[in-house]
Amino acid sequence: MKKIIAGVMLGSIILLSGCSTLFPTKLEKAGTACEFPTVDNGHGIIFDMTEESDAQMETIGCILYVLETPDTILAKMANTNALSGTQTAEWDGISASWTYHPDNGFDVIFTE
């Protein structure tokens, strides 16, 4: 039993040693996983998609996946158009606000 506990503790130390902070925020985890910077001390991500490149689509897809964005919110985002104005949603401690315009692209701000 002591070996199991020691192994769990060692594994936890190794996992925590790779973190920039002892308890990274969900947005910091998403930023790290998707190679996208977080702002506001790890409590915000500002995503500005001025052109729909494959790299930008992959990045926003990664962020939405890592944040475990519910399907209903993904559907709302996909159905936003220029006439929709700013849309908002909240889930699991995350707030998102987004807009879409054909000239400016898809912009979303995540806060935690």
C-alpha positions in Angstrom: 0.0 0.0 0.0 2.8 2.4 0.8 4.4 1.8 -2.6 1.1 2.6 -4.3 0.7 5.9 -2.3 4.4 6.8 -3.0 3.9 6.1 -6.7 0.8 8.3 -6.8 2.5 11.1 -5.0 5.6 10.9 -7.3 3.3 10.9 -10.3 1.5 14.0 -9.0 4.8 15.8 -8.4 5.9 15.0 -11.9 2.6 16.3 -13.4 2.6 19.4 -11.3 6.2 20.2 -12.0 5.3 20.8 -15.7 2.6 23.4 -14.8 3.4 27.1 -14.8 1.2 27.5 -11.7 0.3 25.0 -9.1 -3.3 25.0 -10.2 -3.7 26.2 -13.8 -7.0 27.6 -14.9 -9.1 25.9 -17.6 -8.1 28.6 -20.0 -4.4 28.2 -19.2 -4.8 24.4 -19.9 -6.6 25.2 -23.2 -4.0 27.8 -24.2 -1.2 25.4 -23.5 -2.8 22.4 -25.2 -3.7 24.5 -28.3 -0.5 26.6 -28.3 -2.5 29.8 -27.9 -1.7 32.5 -25.4 -4.0 33.2 -22.5 -4.4 36.7 -21.1 -5.4 38.4 -17.9 -3.3 36.2 -15.7 -4.7 33.0 -17.3 -8.3 34.0 -17.0 -9.0 35.1 -20.6 -8.5 34.1 -24.2 -9.2 36.5 -27.0 -9.6 34.9 -30.4 -9.8 37.0 -33.5 -10.3 35.1 -36.8 -9.8 37.7 -39.4 -9.4 35.1 -42.1 -10.6 31.5 -41.9 -7.3 29.7 -42.4 -6.9 26.0 -41.6 -4.6 26.9 -38.8 -7.1 29.3 -37.2 -9.9 26.8 -37.6 -7.8 24.1 -35.9 -6.9 26.4 -33.1 -10.4 27.5 -32.3 -11.6 23.9 -32.7 -8.9 22.8 -30.2 -9.8 25.5 -27.7 -13.5 24.6 -27.9 -12.7 20.9 -27.5 -10.4 21.3 -24.5 -12.9 23.6 -22.8 -15.5 20.8 -23.3 -17.9 23.3 -25.0 -21.5 21.8 -25.0 -22.9 20.9 -28.4 -25.8 23.4 -27.9 -23.3 26.3 -27.6 -21.3 25.0 -30.6 -24.5 25.0 -32.6 -25.2 28.6 -31.5 -21.7 29.7 -32.6 -22.1 27.9 -36.0 -25.4 29.7 -36.6 -24.3 33.2 -35.7 -24.4 35.6 -38.6 -23.7 39.3 -39.1 -27.3 40.2 -37.9 -27.0 38.3 -34.7 -25.0 40.8 -32.8 -22.9 39.7 -29.8 -23.9 36.3 -28.5 -23.0 35.0 -25.0 -23.0 31.6 -23.2 -21.7 30.2 -20.0 -20.8 26.6 -19.0 -18.6 25.0 -16.3 -17.2 28.3 -15.0 -16.4 29.6 -18.6 -18.1 32.6 -20.2 -17.9 33.2 -23.9 -19.0 36.1 -26.0 -18.7 36.0 -29.8 -19.6 37.8 -33.0 -19.4 37.0 -36.7 -19.2 39.3 -39.7 -18.1 38.3 -43.2 -15.6 41.1 -43.3 -14.2 40.7 -39.8 -14.6 37.0 -39.3 -15.4 35.1 -36.1 -14.3 36.7 -32.9 -14.7 35.1 -29.4 -13.6 36.1 -25.9 -13.4 33.4 -23.3 -13.2 34.3 -19.6 -13.0 32.3 -16.5 
